[in-house]
Amino acid sequence: MATLAIVNARLVDPATGLDRPGTLCIRDGRIVATGDAPRDFRPDTTLDARGLVVAPGLVDLAARLREPGLEHKATLESELQAAVAGGVTSLACPPDTDPPLDEPGLVEMLKHRARMLNQAHVYPVGALTQRLAGEALTEMGELAEAGCVAFSNADHPLHDTQVLLRAMQYAQTFGHRVWLRPQDPWLGRGGVAHEGEVATRLGLAAIPVVAETIHLATIFALARATGSRVHVARLSSAAGAALLRAAKAEGLEVTADVGIHHLHLCDVDVGWFDPQARFVPPLRSTRDRDALRAAVADGTIDAICSDHAPADDDAKALPFAEADPGATGLELLLPLVLQWARESKLPLAAALSRVTCRPADILGIDAGTLRVGAPADLCVFDPDDPWRVTRDALASQGKNTPYAGREVVGRVRWTIVGGNIVHAAAAGERASIR
């Protein structure tokens, strides 16, 4: 049995409240001790983590891996390397591949490819409707057996509320969770930017906040009628957060996440038509951004995701309205969460819970904790190490990011999945193995 010890570390586990110096011991892919090593424990490998934090591996609820069908944007291999470089050990991938994840064979192929690469764990989100066309439901039971953890129509509009009602009824009957991104298909049709002063000045087609709130009201009404479990993906507005807070107070079984970029950027960052700042949903006002930050801090919004969307250079070298939306995010998730925590004056454990145990609970997986017996999926990082975001610094095939050239703080030293070191700091950085 392979054994590994991480010594001289600060152990931080949001799920159990652990935050203290000590040693973490791993045997046969599982955590066997935290704090002090058992007397009979003889590690094959010891990592000296002096000055570093050992936390559960990050769990990301939205990372597009671009396979199958979109390998010109990124490959499964490149994006899983980016994941572990960013300390992400478990991730959910949306169904908007080409073809969409609406057939069990496609899901099984994706799971098999991910296992062969032996990097981060991949949890596919199955298509809610066939071809994501919003008309006929998929065979959710078969997709769940193939490995899907939830069902979504990704960013494709679901015009027919009767189809949505039937999907939620079916999902509730068999215990599946439905993931929905709230945007009214008519009010948001053709829009590329937040409705406000910036969109008006630049002459960009706008998406009003009411496009989100109207669809949220519909989602919550159907959840109330069906009793289904709903996850709201990538909330973007203050008004949306207020509706979510009311739905939770009412007792509806709803959860939500927000993309990390929406906690730091706003519509002003579009500048003069910068395609790197085009997102779906769009970056909204500073008021919306600040309300989202507060809603994550108080627990209204359960989790933060990377909203990872790698694109090829040609797709970003287009006019704003024609450019691919989204940014690479897997490798920036940790430092941007740490920045949000510092600015919000949140304890480290509280901030990390939004990218570890809470998203793990939403996915229903055994991850996001350092408890004894849990899988040894870990992120070992230096919370104070600054680095500059450059193309060469990113493992992702997609180099598209509005943070290019900026300095961020927080660097992953080791990522461990199933007790195996799958990412290690480059030679010359402060890290040692013996």
C-alpha positions in Angstrom: 0.0 0.0 0.0 1.4 3.4 -1.0 1.8 5.8 1.9 2.3 9.6 1.9 2.8 12.1 4.7 2.5 15.9 4.5 4.3 17.4 7.4 4.6 20.9 8.9 1.4 22.0 7.3 -1.5 24.2 8.2 -4.5 21.8 7.9 -7.7 23.6 6.9 -10.9 21.6 6.5 -14.1 23.7 6.2 -16.3 20.6 6.5 -15.1 19.7 10.0 -13.9 23.1 11.2 -10.3 21.9 11.4 -7.7 24.7 11.2 -4.4 23.9 12.9 -0.8 22.9 12.2 -0.1 19.3 11.9 0.7 16.2 9.8 -1.7 14.6 7.3 -1.2 10.9 6.6 -2.4 9.0 3.5 -2.5 5.2 2.9 -3.9 3.5 -0.1 -5.6 6.6 -1.4 -7.4 7.5 1.8 -6.7 9.9 4.7 -5.8 7.9 7.7 -4.8 10.7 10.2 -4.7 14.5 10.6 -2.8 16.2 13.3 -0.2 13.6 14.4 1.0 10.5 12.5 0.2 7.1 14.0 3.1 5.4 15.6 3.2 2.6 13.1 2.9 4.9 10.0 5.9 4.7 7.8 5.5 6.9 4.7 7.0 6.0 1.4 7.0 9.8 0.5 7.1 12.8 2.8 6.1 16.3 1.6 7.4 19.2 3.7 4.6 21.8 3.6 6.2 24.4 6.0 4.4 27.7 5.4 1.7 26.0 3.2 -1.9 25.2 3.6 -3.3 21.7 3.1 -7.0 21.8 2.1 -9.4 19.5 0.4 -9.1 19.6 -3.4 -11.3 22.2 -5.0 -14.6 21.1 -6.4 -15.7 23.1 -9.5 -19.4 23.1 -10.6 -18.8 24.5 -14.1 -15.8 23.6 -16.2 -16.2 23.1 -20.0 -13.7 20.5 -21.1 -14.6 20.9 -24.8 -14.6 17.1 -25.5 -16.2 15.6 -27.5 -16.3 17.7 -30.6 -14.6 21.0 -29.7 -11.0 20.0 -29.5 -9.9 23.0 -31.5 -10.8 25.0 -28.3 -9.3 22.6 -25.8 -8.7 18.9 -25.1 -9.6 16.8 -22.2 -5.9 16.3 -21.5 -5.1 20.0 -21.5 -8.0 21.0 -19.3 -7.5 18.3 -16.7 -3.9 19.4 -16.5 -5.2 22.9 -15.9 -7.5 21.6 -13.3 -4.9 19.9 -11.2 -2.5 22.9 -11.7 -5.2 25.0 -10.1 -5.8 22.5 -7.2 -9.2 21.3 -8.6 -9.6 17.6 -8.0 -13.3 17.2 -8.9 -15.2 19.0 -11.5 -18.6 19.0 -13.2 -18.7 19.5 -17.0 -21.8 21.0 -18.6 -23.5 19.0 -21.5 -22.9 21.6 -24.2 -20.3 19.6 -26.1 -20.6 18.6 -29.8 -22.6 16.4 -29.8 -24.3 17.2 -26.5 -24.1 14.7 -23.6 -27.6 13.3 -24.4 -26.6 9.7 -25.0 -25.2 7.2 -22.4 -22.4 6.2 -24.8 -21.0 9.7 -25.0 -21.1 10.0 -21.2 -19.4 6.6 -20.7 -16.7 7.6 -23.3 -16.0 10.8 -21.5 -15.8 9.1 -18.1 -13.5 6.4 -19.5 -11.1 9.0 -21.1 -11.0 11.0 -17.9 -10.1 7.8 -15.9 -7.3 6.9 -18.3 -5.7 10.4 -17.9 -5.7 9.8 -14.1 -6.0 13.5 -13.2 -9.0 15.2 -11.7 -12.3 13.4 -11.2 -14.9 14.3 -13.9 -18.6 14.4 -13.2 -20.7 14.9 -16.4 -23.9 16.9 -16.2 -26.3 15.3 -18.7 -28.5 17.1 -21.2 -32.0 17.8 -20.0 -33.4 17.7 -23.5 -32.4 15.9 -26.6 -29.7 17.9 -28.6 -30.4 20.6 -26.0 -33.2 21.7 -28.3 -35.6 22.2 -25.5 -38.3 20.0 -27.0 -38.1 16.3 -26.0 -36.6 15.0 -22.6 -33.6 12.8 -22.6 -33.5 9.4 -21.0 -32.4 10.7 -17.6 -32.3 7.3 -16.0 -30.0 5.8 -18.5 -27.8 8.9 -18.4 -27.6 8.7 -14.6 -26.5 5.0 -14.9 -23.8 6.1 -17.3 -22.5 8.6 -14.8 -24.4 11.9 -15.0 -24.8 13.6 -11.6 -27.4 16.1 -12.7 -29.3 17.4 -15.8 -29.1 20.8 -17.5 -29.8 22.5 -20.8 -26.6 24.5 -20.3 -26.9 27.9 -21.9 -29.5 26.8 -24.5 -32.9 28.4 -23.9 -35.8 26.3 -22.8 -38.7 28.2 -24.4 -41.5 25.7 -23.5 -42.4 25.9 -19.8 -44.4 22.7 -20.2 -41.2 20.8 -21.1 -39.5 22.3 -18.1 -42.4 21.3 -15.9 -42.3 17.7 -17.1 -38.5 17.6 -16.8 -38.8 18.7 -13.1 -41.6 16.2 -12.4 -39.6 13.4 -13.9 -36.4 14.4 -12.1 -38.2 14.7 -8.8 -39.7 11.2 -9.2 -36.3 9.6 -9.6 -34.3 11.8 -7.3 -32.3 13.7 -9.9 -31.3 17.3 -9.5 -32.1 19.8 -12.3 -29.5 22.6 -13.0 -30.8 25.7 -14.6 -29.2 28.9 -15.7 -31.9 31.6 -15.3 -32.5 33.8 -18.4 -35.8 34.4 -20.1 -35.2 33.3 -23.7 -37.2 36.3 -25.1 -35.9 39.1 -23.0 -32.3 37.9 -23.3 -32.6 37.2 -27.1 -29.7 38.6 -29.0 -28.2 40.4 -26.0 -24.5 40.4 -25.2 -24.0 42.9 -22.4 -25.7 44.1 -19.2 -28.5 46.7 -19.8 -27.0 49.9 -18.5 -24.8 52.9 -19.3 -21.9 50.8 -20.7 -24.1 48.9 -23.2 -25.8 52.1 -24.2 -22.6 54.0 -24.8 -21.1 51.1 -26.8 -24.3 50.4 -28.7 -24.3 46.7 -27.6 -27.5 44.7 -27.5 -28.5 44.4 -23.8 -29.7 41.7 -21.5 -31.7 43.3 -18.6 -31.7 42.0 -15.1 -35.4 41.2 -15.4 -34.5 38.5 -17.9 -32.9 36.7 -15.0 -35.5 37.4 -12.4 -38.5 36.5 -14.5 -37.0 33.1 -15.3 -36.0 32.6 -11.6 -39.6 33.3 -10.6 -40.8 30.6 -13.1 -38.2 28.1 -11.8 -39.1 28.7 -8.2 -42.9 28.4 -9.0 -42.3 25.1 -10.8 -40.0 23.9 -7.9 -42.8 24.7 -5.5 -45.3 22.8 -7.6 -43.2 19.7 -8.2 -41.1 19.5 -5.1 -38.0 19.0 -7.3 -34.4 19.8 -6.3 -33.1 22.7 -8.4 -29.7 24.1 -8.7 -29.4 27.7 -10.1 -26.3 28.0 -12.1 -24.3 31.2 -12.4 -26.5 33.8 -10.8 -25.6 37.3 -11.9 -27.7 40.0 -10.2 -28.6 41.5 -6.9 -32.3 41.0 -7.6 -31.7 37.4 -8.5 -29.9 36.9 -5.2 -32.8 38.4 -3.3 -35.3 36.0 -5.0 -33.0 33.1 -4.1 -32.9 34.2 -0.5 -36.7 34.4 -0.3 -37.0 30.9 -2.0 -34.7 29.4 0.6 -36.5 31.1 3.5 -39.7 29.6 2.1 -38.1 26.1 2.3 -37.7 25.3 -1.4 -34.9 22.8 -2.0 -32.8 25.1 -4.1 -29.0 25.8 -4.3 -27.1 28.2 -6.4 -23.6 29.1 -7.6 -21.9 32.1 -9.0 -19.0 32.4 -11.5 -15.8 33.7 -9.8 -15.4 36.4 -12.5 -18.8 37.9 -11.4 -17.4 38.5 -7.9 -14.5 40.6 -9.2 -15.6 42.2 -12.5 -18.4 44.4 -13.7 -19.8 45.8 -16.9 -17.2 48.7 -16.8 -14.5 46.1 -17.4 -15.9 45.7 -20.9 -13.9 48.9 -21.6 -13.8 49.6 -25.3 -15.4 46.3 -26.6 -12.9 44.0 -24.9 -13.9 40.4 -25.9 -12.1 39.0 -22.9 -14.8 40.6 -20.8 -17.7 39.0 -22.6 -19.5 36.4 -20.4 -22.7 34.5 -20.3 -24.4 35.7 -18.2 -23.0 39.2 -18.8 -20.9 41.1 -16.3 -23.4 43.4 -14.5 -23.2 46.6 -12.5 -21.0 47.2 -9.5 -24.1 47.1 -7.3 -24.9 43.6 -8.6 -21.3 42.5 -8.1 -21.2 43.7 -4.5 -24.6 42.0 -3.8 -23.3 38.7 -5.2 -20.2 39.0 -3.0 -22.4 39.5 0.0 -24.7 36.7 -0.9 -21.9 34.2 -1.1 -20.5 35.5 2.2 -23.8 35.0 4.0 -24.5 31.6 2.5 -27.4 32.6 0.2 -25.3 31.5 -2.8 -23.9 28.2 -1.9 -20.8 27.8 -4.1 -18.4 29.6 -6.4 -17.4 28.0 -9.7 -14.7 28.8 -12.2 -17.1 29.0 -15.1 -14.2 27.7 -17.1 -14.7 28.2 -20.9 -11.5 27.9 -22.9 -11.6 29.4 -26.4 -9.2 29.5 -29.3 -7.5 32.7 -30.2 -9.4 33.2 -33.4 -12.7 33.0 -31.5 -11.7 35.9 -29.3 -10.1 38.0 -32.0 -13.6 39.1 -33.2 -15.9 42.1 -32.5 -17.3 41.9 -29.0 -20.8 40.7 -30.0 -19.3 37.9 -32.2 -16.6 36.7 -29.9 -16.9 33.5 -27.9 -18.1 34.3 -24.4 -16.3 33.1 -21.3 -12.8 32.8 -19.9 -10.4 30.2 -18.7 -10.8 29.9 -15.0 -9.6 26.6 -13.5 -6.1 27.9 -12.6 -7.5 31.2 -11.4 -10.2 29.9 -9.1 -8.1 29.5 -6.0 -6.2 32.9 -6.1 -9.4 34.8 -7.0 -11.3 33.1 -4.1 -8.5 34.0 -1.8 -8.7 37.6 -3.0 -12.4 37.7 -2.4 -11.9 36.3 1.1 -9.3 39.0 1.9 -11.4 41.8 0.6 -14.5 40.4 2.4 -12.6 39.8 5.6 -13.7 36.2 5.7 -11.7 33.4 7.5 -9.8 31.1 5.1 -11.9 28.1 6.0 -15.2 29.9 5.3 -14.0 31.0 1.9 -12.7 27.6 1.0 -16.0 26.0 1.9 -17.5 27.6 -1.2 -15.2 25.7 -3.4 -14.8 22.4 -1.4 -17.5 20.9 0.8 -20.5 23.0 -0.4 -20.1 22.2 -4.1 -19.4 18.5 -3.1 -22.7 18.4 -1.3 -24.5 19.8 -4.4 -22.9 17.1 -6.6 -23.6 14.4 -4.0 -20.0 13.2 -4.0 -17.6 12.0 -1.3 -15.1 14.9 -1.6 -14.3 18.3 -0.2 -13.1 17.2 3.3 -10.0 16.1 5.2 -11.9 13.8 7.6 -10.3 10.5 8.3 -11.4 7.9 5.8 -12.2 10.4 3.0 -10.5 10.1 -0.4 -7.1 11.7 -0.4 -7.9 14.5 -2.9 -5.9 17.5 -1.7 -4.7 21.0 -2.6 -1.5 22.1 -1.0 -0.9 25.8 -1.7 1.0 28.9 -0.6 -1.7 31.6 0.2 0.8 34.4 0.0 2.8 33.6 -3.2 2.1 36.2 -6.0 2.3 35.3 -9.6 1.5 37.1 -12.9 -1.2 35.7 -15.2 0.5 35.1 -18.6 -0.1 32.8 -21.4 2.9 30.7 -20.4 1.7 30.5 -16.8 -1.5 28.7 -17.9 -1.7 25.0 -18.6 -5.1 25.4 -20.2 -5.2 25.3 -24.0 -7.4 28.4 -23.8 -5.5 31.5 -22.9 -8.5 33.8 -22.9 -8.8 35.7 -19.6 -9.5 39.3 -18.6 -6.8 38.9 -16.0 -3.9 38.7 -18.5 -1.0 40.6 -17.2 -2.4 41.0 -13.7 -0.8 39.8 -10.5 -2.7 37.3 -8.3 -1.8 35.9 -5.0 -2.0 32.2 -4.1 -0.1 29.4 -5.8 -0.7 25.6 -5.8 2.4 23.6 -4.8 1.0 20.1 -5.0 -2.3 18.6 -6.1 -3.0 15.1 -4.8 -5.8 12.9 -6.2 -6.5 9.5 -4.7 -3.2 9.7 -2.8 -1.1 10.3 -5.9 0.7 13.5 -6.6 -0.7 14.6 -10.0 0.7 18.1 -10.0 3.9 19.5 -8.4 5.4 22.9 -8.3 8.0 23.7 -11.0 11.7 23.2 -10.1 13.1 26.1 -8.2 9.9 27.0 -6.4 9.7 26.6 -2.6 8.7 23.0 -2.2 10.5 19.8 -1.1 9.9 16.1 -1.4 11.9 13.5 0.4 
